[in-house]
Amino acid sequence: MTGPFLVALLGARALSDVLTQLGLASEELLRGERLPNLQGIPHQTIALDETDVE
């Protein structure tokens, strides 16, 4: 009973380490990507004055 438990424990720890490293690698890979600027869409500004606030 102790043998399979230790193997499962070591396997879970190894899986955790692999998933952590995979997450860090994907973060580094996607860090440089940004959303492109959209051209042709006018920016709308909303001006609030005291009459608009309820």
N, CA, C and O atoms as a GROMACS GRO file, in nm:
protein
  216
    1MET      N    1   0.083  -0.119   0.000
    1MET     CA    2   0.000   0.000   0.000
    1MET      C    3   0.087   0.125   0.000
    1MET      O    4   0.050   0.225  -0.061
    2THR      N    5   0.200   0.122   0.066
    2THR     CA    6   0.285   0.240   0.073
    2THR      C    7   0.353   0.266  -0.061
    2THR      O    8   0.369   0.382  -0.100
    3GLY      N    9   0.392   0.163  -0.132
    3GLY     CA   10   0.460   0.178  -0.261
    3GLY      C   11   0.377   0.253  -0.364
    3GLY      O   12   0.424   0.352  -0.418
    4PRO      N   13   0.254   0.208  -0.392
    4PRO     CA   14   0.172   0.280  -0.490
    4PRO      C   15   0.141   0.424  -0.447
    4PRO      O   16   0.131   0.513  -0.532
    5PHE      N   17   0.125   0.446  -0.317
    5PHE     CA   18   0.099   0.581  -0.268
    5PHE      C   19   0.218   0.673  -0.296
    5PHE      O   20   0.200   0.786  -0.340
    6LEU      N   21   0.339   0.624  -0.271
    6LEU     CA   22   0.458   0.705  -0.296
    6LEU      C   23   0.477   0.733  -0.445
    6LEU      O   24   0.516   0.842  -0.485
    7VAL      N   25   0.449   0.632  -0.527
    7VAL     CA   26   0.460   0.651  -0.672
    7VAL      C   27   0.358   0.754  -0.718
    7VAL      O   28   0.390   0.840  -0.800
    8ALA      N   29   0.237   0.747  -0.668
    8ALA     CA   30   0.133   0.844  -0.704
    8ALA      C   31   0.170   0.984  -0.657
    8ALA      O   32   0.148   1.081  -0.728
    9LEU      N   33   0.226   0.994  -0.539
    9LEU     CA   34   0.268   1.122  -0.484
    9LEU      C   35   0.380   1.184  -0.569
    9LEU      O   36   0.375   1.303  -0.601
   10LEU      N   37   0.479   1.104  -0.605
   10LEU     CA   38   0.588   1.154  -0.689
   10LEU      C   39   0.538   1.189  -0.829
   10LEU      O   40   0.583   1.287  -0.888
   11GLY      N   41   0.445   1.112  -0.882
   11GLY     CA   42   0.388   1.141  -1.014
   11GLY      C   43   0.308   1.271  -1.012
   11GLY      O   44   0.316   1.350  -1.106
   12ALA      N   45   0.232   1.293  -0.906
   12ALA     CA   46   0.155   1.417  -0.895
   12ALA      C   47   0.247   1.538  -0.884
   12ALA      O   48   0.219   1.643  -0.942
   13ARG      N   49   0.356   1.523  -0.812
   13ARG     CA   50   0.450   1.634  -0.799
   13ARG      C   51   0.519   1.662  -0.932
   13ARG      O   52   0.537   1.778  -0.969
   14ALA      N   53   0.557   1.558  -1.004
   14ALA     CA   54   0.620   1.577  -1.135
   14ALA      C   55   0.522   1.642  -1.233
   14ALA      O   56   0.561   1.730  -1.310
   15LEU      N   57   0.397   1.599  -1.230
   15LEU     CA   58   0.296   1.658  -1.317
   15LEU      C   59   0.274   1.805  -1.284
   15LEU      O   60   0.259   1.889  -1.374
   16SER      N   61   0.274   1.836  -1.157
   16SER     CA   62   0.260   1.975  -1.114
   16SER      C   63   0.375   2.061  -1.165
   16SER      O   64   0.354   2.172  -1.212
   17ASP      N   65   0.496   2.009  -1.154
   17ASP     CA   66   0.613   2.083  -1.202
   17ASP      C   67   0.608   2.103  -1.354
   17ASP      O   68   0.641   2.210  -1.404
   18VAL      N   69   0.566   2.001  -1.426
   18VAL     CA   70   0.558   2.011  -1.573
   18VAL      C   71   0.453   2.115  -1.612
   18VAL      O   72   0.477   2.196  -1.702
   19LEU      N   73   0.338   2.113  -1.546
   19LEU     CA   74   0.233   2.209  -1.579
   19LEU      C   75   0.274   2.352  -1.544
   19LEU      O   76   0.239   2.445  -1.616
   20THR      N   77   0.348   2.369  -1.436
   20THR     CA   78   0.397   2.502  -1.398
   20THR      C   79   0.495   2.553  -1.503
   20THR      O   80   0.487   2.668  -1.545
   21GLN      N   81   0.587   2.468  -1.546
   21GLN     CA   82   0.684   2.508  -1.647
   21GLN      C   83   0.615   2.537  -1.782
   21GLN      O   84   0.655   2.629  -1.853
   22LEU      N   85   0.513   2.461  -1.814
   22LEU     CA   86   0.438   2.483  -1.937
   22LEU      C   87   0.366   2.618  -1.932
   22LEU      O   88   0.363   2.691  -2.032
   23GLY      N   89   0.311   2.651  -1.818
   23GLY     CA   90   0.244   2.780  -1.802
   23GLY      C   91   0.342   2.896  -1.815
   23GLY      O   92   0.310   2.997  -1.878
   24LEU      N   93   0.459   2.882  -1.757
   24LEU     CA   94   0.560   2.988  -1.767
   24LEU      C   95   0.609   3.003  -1.910
   24LEU      O   96   0.630   3.115  -1.957
   25ALA      N   97   0.628   2.892  -1.979
   25ALA     CA   98   0.674   2.898  -2.118
   25ALA      C   99   0.569   2.962  -2.208
   25ALA      O  100   0.603   3.041  -2.295
   26SER      N  101   0.443   2.930  -2.188
   26SER     CA  102   0.339   2.989  -2.272
   26SER      C  103   0.324   3.137  -2.241
   26SER      O  104   0.294   3.216  -2.331
   27GLU      N  105   0.345   3.177  -2.117
   27GLU     CA  106   0.340   3.319  -2.083
   27GLU      C  107   0.452   3.395  -2.154
   27GLU      O  108   0.430   3.505  -2.205
   28GLU      N  109   0.571   3.337  -2.157
   28GLU     CA  110   0.682   3.402  -2.227
   28GLU      C  111   0.657   3.408  -2.377
   28GLU      O  112   0.693   3.505  -2.443
   29LEU      N  113   0.597   3.304  -2.431
   29LEU     CA  114   0.570   3.298  -2.574
   29LEU      C  115   0.468   3.404  -2.615
   29LEU      O  116   0.483   3.466  -2.720
   30LEU      N  117   0.366   3.424  -2.535
   30LEU     CA  118   0.257   3.514  -2.571
   30LEU      C  119   0.277   3.656  -2.518
   30LEU      O  120   0.192   3.741  -2.542
   31ARG      N  121   0.385   3.683  -2.449
   31ARG     CA  122   0.405   3.814  -2.390
   31ARG      C  123   0.417   3.923  -2.496
   31ARG      O  124   0.367   4.033  -2.475
   32GLY      N  125   0.481   3.896  -2.607
   32GLY     CA  126   0.503   3.996  -2.709
   32GLY      C  127   0.383   4.025  -2.795
   32GLY      O  128   0.383   4.124  -2.868
   33GLU      N  129   0.281   3.943  -2.790
   33GLU     CA  130   0.165   3.963  -2.876
   33GLU      C  131   0.070   4.063  -2.814
   33GLU      O  132   0.034   4.053  -2.696
   34ARG      N  133   0.030   4.158  -2.894
   34ARG     CA  134  -0.067   4.259  -2.850
   34ARG      C  135  -0.180   4.262  -2.953
   34ARG      O  136  -0.162   4.220  -3.067
   35LEU      N  137  -0.293   4.314  -2.912
   35LEU     CA  138  -0.403   4.329  -3.005
   35LEU      C  139  -0.370   4.442  -3.102
   35LEU      O  140  -0.315   4.544  -3.060
   36PRO      N  141  -0.403   4.427  -3.228
   36PRO     CA  142  -0.372   4.533  -3.325
   36PRO      C  143  -0.463   4.654  -3.304
   36PRO      O  144  -0.573   4.642  -3.251
   37ASN      N  145  -0.414   4.770  -3.346
   37ASN     CA  146  -0.496   4.890  -3.344
   37ASN      C  147  -0.601   4.881  -3.452
   37ASN      O  148  -0.570   4.843  -3.565
   38LEU      N  149  -0.722   4.915  -3.419
   38LEU     CA  150  -0.831   4.912  -3.516
   38LEU      C  151  -0.837   5.046  -3.586
   38LEU      O  152  -0.848   5.150  -3.521
   39GLN      N  153  -0.830   5.044  -3.718
   39GLN     CA  154  -0.835   5.166  -3.797
   39GLN      C  155  -0.977   5.187  -3.849
   39GLN      O  156  -1.047   5.091  -3.880
   40GLY      N  157  -1.019   5.312  -3.859
   40GLY     CA  158  -1.149   5.342  -3.918
   40GLY      C  159  -1.264   5.344  -3.820
   40GLY      O  160  -1.377   5.372  -3.861
   41ILE      N  161  -1.240   5.317  -3.695
   41ILE     CA  162  -1.348   5.323  -3.597
   41ILE      C  163  -1.329   5.451  -3.516
   41ILE      O  164  -1.229   5.466  -3.447
   42PRO      N  165  -1.426   5.544  -3.525
   42PRO     CA  166  -1.409   5.670  -3.452
   42PRO      C  167  -1.420   5.648  -3.302
   42PRO      O  168  -1.499   5.566  -3.254
   43HIS      N  169  -1.342   5.723  -3.230
   43HIS     CA  170  -1.347   5.716  -3.084
   43HIS      C  171  -1.462   5.802  -3.035
   43HIS      O  172  -1.478   5.917  -3.078
   44GLN      N  173  -1.542   5.749  -2.948
   44GLN     CA  174  -1.652   5.825  -2.892
   44GLN      C  175  -1.616   5.866  -2.751
   44GLN      O  176  -1.570   5.786  -2.670
   45THR      N  177  -1.638   5.992  -2.724
   45THR     CA  178  -1.615   6.040  -2.589
   45THR      C  179  -1.749   6.075  -2.528
   45THR      O  180  -1.835   6.132  -2.595
   46ILE      N  181  -1.765   6.043  -2.406
   46ILE     CA  182  -1.889   6.070  -2.334
   46ILE      C  183  -1.860   6.179  -2.233
   46ILE      O  184  -1.778   6.161  -2.142
   47ALA      N  185  -1.926   6.292  -2.249
   47ALA     CA  186  -1.907   6.404  -2.157
   47ALA      C  187  -2.022   6.402  -2.056
   47ALA      O  188  -2.139   6.405  -2.094
   48LEU      N  189  -1.988   6.396  -1.932
   48LEU     CA  190  -2.088   6.398  -1.826
   48LEU      C  191  -2.087   6.535  -1.760
   48LEU      O  192  -1.981   6.590  -1.728
   49ASP      N  193  -2.203   6.587  -1.741
   49ASP     CA  194  -2.213   6.708  -1.660
   49ASP      C  195  -2.306   6.678  -1.544
   49ASP      O  196  -2.352   6.565  -1.528
   50GLU      N  197  -2.335   6.778  -1.463
   50GLU     CA  198  -2.414   6.752  -1.342
   50GLU      C  199  -2.558   6.712  -1.374
   50GLU      O  200  -2.622   6.648  -1.290
   51THR      N  201  -2.611   6.746  -1.491
   51THR     CA  202  -2.750   6.712  -1.522
   51THR      C  203  -2.764   6.565  -1.560
   51THR      O  204  -2.873   6.509  -1.550
   52ASP      N  205  -2.655   6.502  -1.602
   52ASP     CA  206  -2.662   6.361  -1.642
   52ASP      C  207  -2.657   6.267  -1.522
   52ASP      O  208  -2.701   6.152  -1.534
   53VAL      N  209  -2.607   6.311  -1.410
   53VAL     CA  210  -2.591   6.225  -1.293
   53VAL      C  211  -2.719   6.226  -1.213
   53VAL      O  212  -2.770   6.332  -1.177
   54GLU      N  213  -2.770   6.109  -1.185
   54GLU     CA  214  -2.894   6.099  -1.106
   54GLU      C  215  -2.864   6.062  -0.964
   54GLU      O  216  -2.955   6.049  -0.882
   0.00000   0.00000   0.00000
